[in-house]
Amino acid sequence: MGVRGSMHPYVPMYHAGDVNKARAMPQNTFKIASLSSTNDVFLFDYSKHPSKLNPDGICRPQAVLRGHTDEGFALSWHPMQQGLLLTGAQDGKMCLWNLEKLPTSTVTPTITNGIECSTIVEPVEIFDSERKLVDAVQWHPGHPSVFGAAAASGTLLITDLRASSGTASLVESLFSSTTSPSKTLQFRVKVHSADCNCIAFHPVNEYALLTGSDDTTIALWDMRNLSKEVRRYDQHHRDGVLQVAWSPLAPSIFASSSADQHVYIWDTKSDDGVIFDHKGHDSRIPDLSWHPTRPMIASVAEDSSFQIWEASVVENLINSI
């Protein structure tokens, strides 16, 4: 069930280039990171912008992050460490940024290519996927030094910062004193027959992982054995799978969106898999997100439509338990 209506901007801000992806920092939602088609990553603090749009058309981010040589669509804030951002792009690189304390600039900002900003940030580390593009990145919700990436040629990458050149210090405080050193995670596995577009770690089960691909399938994996998927869902989507996301309310439920204009809700306990098909969009659906406390989904399509709808089938499932 959805509600038709219009949305009005709370704080409008000009953005240089297309907004390929944007995410608010979970520890400080005033701060928003965005990936631009100009190859830059922008950091905005909307508490520092007026409620009325400046008519001059100038993009005024709080910081410009420069490390990619091509545009990107992969972005993930660290769920526990404030200010730690991971991005991926079509240059095949993943950049790690520490935005907790931005450098102080005494230079008067000048306008260049429609951008006015004097704070330029470089990545603290760059990871090479050894693939032509990185479509998605995500931090592991339970292991603070681990992140995953979905890359070209059906590749899944799992990386541990403790194998890098010192950036593990950025998350050391998140490890308990009783945490024993674990085997370094450095996996590069072919998991699909076409480009891997999306990745989703399970919010509770530390080993469960979903991937989606241009081969139209979704695969469920156990990170302890990546040689064979636990299950492959290949009977419903008819075009590339662009996003997958676990429900925060029901551990067996996840949603997927696709270039075939469908959002499916799946239950890993169901024989068929699909328990609901949302057909409200008329274009490719590159992104979706679950409400954190209610059985609702927001989905966005490439025709600029944005929908918020109730996934009542999930509520019914929860009530039946």
PyMOL commands that set and color helices and strands:
alter all, ss='L'
color gray80, all
select helices_A, chain A and resi 46-48+152-154+161-163+167-170+172-174+312-320
alter helices_A, ss='H'
color red, helices_A
select strands_A, chain A and resi 19-25+28-36+41-45+63-65+74-77+84-88+93-98+111-112+115-116+120-121+125-128+134-139+146-151+155-160+186-190+196-201+208-213+218-222+231-233+241-246+253-258+263-267+274-278+287-290+296-300+306-310
alter strands_A, ss='S'
color yellow, strands_A
deselect
rebuild
show_as cartoon
